[in-house]
């Protein structure tokens, strides 16, 4: 069970990092190939999705990123 929690924590870290990279690259009018679909629904919805990626990834990392069991 700990193995699954650690993988979820790492996935959250990757999702959050992709959200941050997407925001930084969108300033220079670039985008990550996996996240190219974000701006299909418009600029505002693209920013909402990017922010949700960061918040969701951060939540996964904070909840499952620790190796220790809170007992």
Number of C-alpha atoms within 10 A of each C-alpha: 5 12 9 10 17 19 15 18 23 18 18 25 21 17 22 24 16 19 24 16 15 26 20 13 13 15 9 8 9 12 18 15 8 9 14 12 11 18 16 9 9 9 11 10 13 20 17 11 16 23 17 15 21 23 16 17 24 21 16 22 23 13 14 21 19 14 11 9 7 5 3
